[in-house]
Amino acid sequence: MRIAIASGKGGTGKSTVSTNFAYLLSEIYDDVAIIDCDVEEPNCHIFLKPVVEKTETSYLSVPEINRGLCNGCGKCTDICQFNSLALVKNKVIVFPELCHSCGGCWLICPVNAIFQGKREIGIIEKGISEKLHFIQGKLRIGEAMSPPLIKAAKKEGLQHNIQILDCPPGTSCPVIMAVNDADYIVMVTEPTPFGLYDLKLAVDVMKELNKDFGIVINRSGENDFLIEDYAKTENIPVLTRINDDRRIAECYSKGELAVKELPEYKEAFKPLIDVVRRLNK
Amino acid sequence: MKELVIISGKGGTGKTSITASLAALAQNMVMVDCDVDAADMHLILKPEIEIKNDFYGGKSAAINQESCIKCGKCKDICKFDAVTNDFIIDGVKCEGCGVCYHFCPVNAIKFEEKLSGEWYESNTRFGKLVHAKLGVAEENSGKLVTKIRNHARLVAHKNNCNLIIVDGSPGIGCPVIASISGASLVLIVTEPTLSGIHDAERVFELTKHFKIQACICINKYDINLELTKKIEIFCTENKIELIGKIPYSKDFTNAQIKELTLIEYSDGEVSKEIKNIWNKLENKLKERENAL
């Protein structure tokens, strides 16, 4: 089972929900894994302090030209949609950082002058935090494309019984790569106008993907009606609320798990555990 | 022309509220909202759209079921698992590379430009805003960011403005790289949490990677003074100027609800500190201009 924790807006509490929820699940179920898919800025490790057992570098195949064989026909530059290859004075020049690794150029080259080189996109780390399996992708600084690394991180998590995915913010390709095969999506939002607006955008994405999802209101308080009114109109369940409590913010700032420091908050995560129970049936 | 870009690495540090407030203080400038897949600046700036444009982010493939012979070639060569077992292309997974289209033995695949969003030139109470809306589940946000930044330069030129203020997106990937490339100065907004520091360090590395000058401001500095100290040390060690410290304040949410910038909402502590930050930024931008 795969549950993704997402939100349109950044900083609404995705990682807080993911880490606390995954930790509580690992106390109840066997073989629970958290997969940090926010590879641009992975933060789950700060709260879970895993012992990293394995680190692997992740690569993307990019073209390299065998100058001896290349006849400068330009077929590779024509097929490339990403301007990763250019023909200058009958010589093919490669811009590997623009390559999406579609494989078109080496398939089309009539003289087999293109071979597969590689570009490092980041690393995948695997480890354990108490009973919880931990996997994270970490994008190389300067690398623009995060989806292939998200895919690689998800693949590492496949073997585990319950997978909790901490997703990147936004609504574009990285988020879609993270959530596209999730069984359920938990959308974390905050009761502010920005939170509501970005939640609406994210809901549109989940509907487009035909996903089953519910909302968590983080920093819940007097402005909850902003989210509640919308959820009611759209018929989206509000799964739970986490109070706007300075003590939670303090735990967060110090990298502590709220449910460990403030056990009374375990209650707030029960409805999320019920989602797992329901999906398990 | 000077371009000031505000980024944060981590989301939710107050980047957009601060950007809108800086825009309220700056004179004679053009604003750009480069957080194209979760743009919020318009909620404060209430833009009146003057020009609306379609954004074509790239091409997309589709199989013509009538001519398809179900040979499986496209499914074999697609690196993005976009071809389903029934030989339908999943538009969400399709990367737009066209490899299937080129290699289909019976030419059953169409490969056409697809509409992936809209972008706008608008008027606000502080000046022109160039902004965009990426379509649902669309890609190529980097290309859209580049598009609207280029347009903002034209608008600035036409209106004799010499400053562009850019609200960037969270993270360090494609839209962020497209937002900061060629910037005169980057302002990193961080917060004293371990995640905030971790993310600010990564985004600072990114500015170094692209050789762009950066400075830092700490929002909610008083929620953890120990970590604020840690950020100050990081700044000293990396020779990056700490340009201001904004206290934690409910003004951020309250101003948002009133659809006002922090400057308009109150002249309290937050507002004063942002004014200080703006004065320093203005001087830094002048220095940069003189240096070039």
Boltz contact constraints between the chains, C-beta under 6 A:
constraints:
  - contact:
      token1: [A, 8]
      token2: [B, 38]
      max_distance: 6.0
  - contact:
      token1: [A, 9]
      token2: [B, 38]
      max_distance: 6.0
  - contact:
      token1: [A, 10]
      token2: [B, 11]
      max_distance: 6.0
  - contact:
      token1: [A, 10]
      token2: [B, 12]
      max_distance: 6.0
  - contact:
      token1: [A, 10]
      token2: [B, 170]
      max_distance: 6.0
  - contact:
      token1: [A, 11]
      token2: [B, 11]
      max_distance: 6.0
  - contact:
      token1: [A, 11]
      token2: [B, 12]
      max_distance: 6.0
  - contact:
      token1: [A, 40]
      token2: [B, 171]
      max_distance: 6.0
  - contact:
      token1: [A, 40]
      token2: [B, 172]
      max_distance: 6.0
  - contact:
      token1: [A, 40]
      token2: [B, 173]
      max_distance: 6.0
  - contact:
      token1: [A, 41]
      token2: [B, 9]
      max_distance: 6.0
  - contact:
      token1: [A, 41]
      token2: [B, 10]
      max_distance: 6.0
  - contact:
      token1: [A, 41]
      token2: [B, 171]
      max_distance: 6.0
  - contact:
      token1: [A, 41]
      token2: [B, 199]
      max_distance: 6.0
  - contact:
      token1: [A, 43]
      token2: [B, 195]
      max_distance: 6.0
  - contact:
      token1: [A, 46]
      token2: [B, 194]
      max_distance: 6.0
  - contact:
      token1: [A, 46]
      token2: [B, 195]
      max_distance: 6.0
  - contact:
      token1: [A, 79]
      token2: [B, 102]
      max_distance: 6.0
  - contact:
      token1: [A, 81]
      token2: [B, 96]
      max_distance: 6.0
  - contact:
      token1: [A, 81]
      token2: [B, 97]
      max_distance: 6.0
  - contact:
      token1: [A, 81]
      token2: [B, 98]
      max_distance: 6.0
  - contact:
      token1: [A, 100]
      token2: [B, 95]
      max_distance: 6.0
  - contact:
      token1: [A, 102]
      token2: [B, 79]
      max_distance: 6.0
  - contact:
      token1: [A, 102]
      token2: [B, 97]
      max_distance: 6.0
  - contact:
      token1: [A, 102]
      token2: [B, 99]
      max_distance: 6.0
  - contact:
      token1: [A, 103]
      token2: [B, 79]
      max_distance: 6.0
  - contact:
      token1: [A, 104]
      token2: [B, 97]
      max_distance: 6.0
  - contact:
      token1: [A, 104]
      token2: [B, 99]
      max_distance: 6.0
  - contact:
      token1: [A, 141]
      token2: [B, 205]
      max_distance: 6.0
  - contact:
      token1: [A, 141]
      token2: [B, 206]
      max_distance: 6.0
  - contact:
      token1: [A, 141]
      token2: [B, 209]
      max_distance: 6.0
  - contact:
      token1: [A, 142]
      token2: [B, 209]
      max_distance: 6.0
  - contact:
      token1: [A, 144]
      token2: [B, 173]
      max_distance: 6.0
  - contact:
      token1: [A, 144]
      token2: [B, 174]
      max_distance: 6.0
  - contact:
      token1: [A, 144]
      token2: [B, 177]
      max_distance: 6.0
  - contact:
      token1: [A, 146]
      token2: [B, 173]
      max_distance: 6.0
  - contact:
      token1: [A, 169]
      token2: [B, 11]
      max_distance: 6.0
  - contact:
      token1: [A, 169]
      token2: [B, 170]
      max_distance: 6.0
  - contact:
      token1: [A, 170]
      token2: [B, 37]
      max_distance: 6.0
  - contact:
      token1: [A, 170]
      token2: [B, 38]
      max_distance: 6.0
  - contact:
      token1: [A, 171]
      token2: [B, 37]
      max_distance: 6.0
  - contact:
      token1: [A, 172]
      token2: [B, 37]
      max_distance: 6.0
  - contact:
      token1: [A, 172]
      token2: [B, 134]
      max_distance: 6.0
  - contact:
      token1: [A, 172]
      token2: [B, 139]
      max_distance: 6.0
  - contact:
      token1: [A, 172]
      token2: [B, 141]
      max_distance: 6.0
  - contact:
      token1: [A, 173]
      token2: [B, 139]
      max_distance: 6.0
  - contact:
      token1: [A, 176]
      token2: [B, 92]
      max_distance: 6.0
  - contact:
      token1: [A, 176]
      token2: [B, 137]
      max_distance: 6.0
  - contact:
      token1: [A, 192]
      token2: [B, 253]
      max_distance: 6.0
  - contact:
      token1: [A, 192]
      token2: [B, 256]
      max_distance: 6.0
  - contact:
      token1: [A, 193]
      token2: [B, 43]
      max_distance: 6.0
  - contact:
      token1: [A, 193]
      token2: [B, 256]
      max_distance: 6.0
  - contact:
      token1: [A, 194]
      token2: [B, 40]
      max_distance: 6.0
  - contact:
      token1: [A, 197]
      token2: [B, 43]
      max_distance: 6.0
  - contact:
      token1: [A, 198]
      token2: [B, 38]
      max_distance: 6.0
  - contact:
      token1: [A, 204]
      token2: [B, 136]
      max_distance: 6.0
  - contact:
      token1: [A, 205]
      token2: [B, 136]
      max_distance: 6.0
  - contact:
      token1: [A, 205]
      token2: [B, 137]
      max_distance: 6.0
  - contact:
      token1: [A, 208]
      token2: [B, 136]
      max_distance: 6.0
  - contact:
      token1: [A, 208]
      token2: [B, 137]
      max_distance: 6.0
  - contact:
      token1: [A, 252]
      token2: [B, 193]
      max_distance: 6.0
  - contact:
      token1: [A, 253]
      token2: [B, 193]
      max_distance: 6.0
  - contact:
      token1: [A, 253]
      token2: [B, 223]
      max_distance: 6.0
  - contact:
      token1: [A, 253]
      token2: [B, 224]
      max_distance: 6.0
  - contact:
      token1: [A, 255]
      token2: [B, 194]
      max_distance: 6.0
